[in-house]
Amino acid sequence: HKSGFWAVGPAIDQVKIALADLFKQNNITVCSSGYSALFISIKALGISGQKIILPCISTCFAISNAIIASGNIPVFCDVHPEDGNCDKGHVSLLVKEQSIRYIISPNHAGNLSAVSYFKNELKLTVIEDGCQSFFSSQKKSSEADARVFSFYPTKGMNGIDGGAILTANKSIAEKAEQLVYY
């Protein structure tokens, strides 16, 4: 607040450094919100005109909105009753029946989702939505193509707003950086 920088400035680099240290990830893109992180991840991955799986019950409408706004089609899957995340069996069925290649897999209530299963067994491109799992995701690597976080006031690590995209893929990070304008 004292610096006068609200959306840009030298603190952005400090945030990237802190996130890189916490998540052991070097390719960090910061943006204006969790929704922006989802939308930019979809665009940076080059997904367009495709079906993307997401849970039918979620903590936020941003997931389906990012899919629609990016020119894609949301396909809702059942949630697993024990952790609230995407049900692996139903996702597997959707992949087989509809030849879907993409999923946004949220970590509801801090419960880490089945990213490894979706990536390695089902061969999906995975965006891990870590917006509800900032603390349980720390120091844990992810096989997701992109992992997003939100710093909205209702999140565990909160601020006025903001989002972040973490990826092991330098090309995805470079594309994401080009899409961010504040």
N, C-alpha and C positions, 0 to 999 in steps of 0.2 A: 504493500500500500504506500509506504513512504517513498519508494522510488519513482512512483508515477507511471510505471509500466504495468498495464493491465493484461495485455494480450501478447506483447512482444518484449524483447529486451534481453539483457545479459542473464537474467534468472532462468531463461529457457534452457540454456546450456547446462546450468547447474542441475536442473530437473533431469535432463537426459543422462548426466553423469550418475546421479543418484539412482535412477531406474536401472541403468546398466549394471551398477554394482549390486543392487538388490536382486535382480533377476538373472544375472550372469549372461547378459545379452548385449551385444554391441550395436545392433541396428535398431535404434529407437527413433520414432517419429512422434512428436507431440502435436496436438491439435486442439480445437476449441471445445470438444465434448466427446462423450462416449459414442453418441450417434455419429459424429464426424469420423471417429476412429473406425466404426463399423463400415460406413459408407466408403471411406477412403481405402480401407482394406479390400473391399469388394472390387473397387475400380483398379487398384494397384495390382491385384491378382488377374486382371483382365477378364473378369466374369461379366458377361453381358447376354441377355436373352436366355438365361438358364434357370432351371429349377434349383432352389436352394432350400435344404431342410432346416427347420427350426422347431423348437418345442411349441406345442399348442397352448401351453400355459407358461407364461413367462413373467418376469418381474418388471418388464418394461416394453412398451410398444416400439421402442427405437429399433429393435431387431427387424421386425416386419417392415417398418417404414424405410430402413436403409436398403432392404432387398428391393422393395418396390421402386424407390427413388433412383436406384442404380440400374433400372431397366430389367430386373429379374423377377422371378415368380416364386413367392413363398409356398412351401409345401410343409404342412404341419405334421409333426410326429407326436406320438404319445410320450408322456413323461413317465419315468420310473418312479413308483410310489415311495421308495425308500430314500431317494436323494433329490428328487425333483428335476433331474437332468434328463436329456434325451434318452428314451428307451432303446437300447441297442437292438433288441429284436425287431421292433417296429421300424427303426432306421434301416436295418438290413433288408426287411421286406420292401420298403419304399425304393431302395437302391435297385433291388432285383426287378421289381415290377415296372418301375418308371425310368430305369437307367440314369438315375440322378448321380452327379459327380461332386456335389458341393454340400457343405453343412456349416452352419453357425451353431456351435455347441457351447451353451452357457454353463458356467459353474454356479449353480444356484445355491444360495445360503452358504457359500464357501466350500461346497462339496465339489471336488475336481471331477470333471466329466471324462468320458471314455475316449479322449482324443487319440490315444495310441491305437485303440480298436478301430476307430473310424478311419484313421490314416493308414494303418498297416494291413488290417484285415479287409476293409471295404474299399481301400484305395481312393478315399475321398480327399478332396482339397478341403482343409479344415481351418476355419476361423474360430479360435477359442475365445469366447466372451468371458473374460475374467473380471468383469465389472463388479461382481458380487463376491470376488475371491481374492482381493488384493493381498491379504495377509496369509491365506493358506497357499497362495501361489508363489510366495517368495522363496528364492533359492531352490526352486523346483524347475527343472528344465521342461520344456513342452515340445512335442513333436508337431504342433500345429504350424501351418504355413504362416499364419499371423495370429498374434494374441493381442486382444484389445483390453484397455482399462478405461474407466471413467472416474473423474474426480468431482462428480456432482455432489452437492451437499448431503445427500442421503447415503453416500457410499462410505465404506470403512476408512479409506484415505480420501478425505474430501477437501474441497476448496470452493471457490466461487463456481467453478466449472472447469472443464478441461478433459482431455482424453490422451491416450497414448497407444501407439501400435509398436509391438515388439516382434521382430522376425529374425530368423537366422539367415534369411536370404537377402543379400545386399541389393539385388536387382529390385525386389519388392519394396525394400526400404527407400531406394532412390526414387522409384515411381511414386510412392506415398509422399515423399518430401516435395515432389513437384506439384502434387495436388493440394497441399496445405497452403493457405494464403494468410492465416493468422492463427 
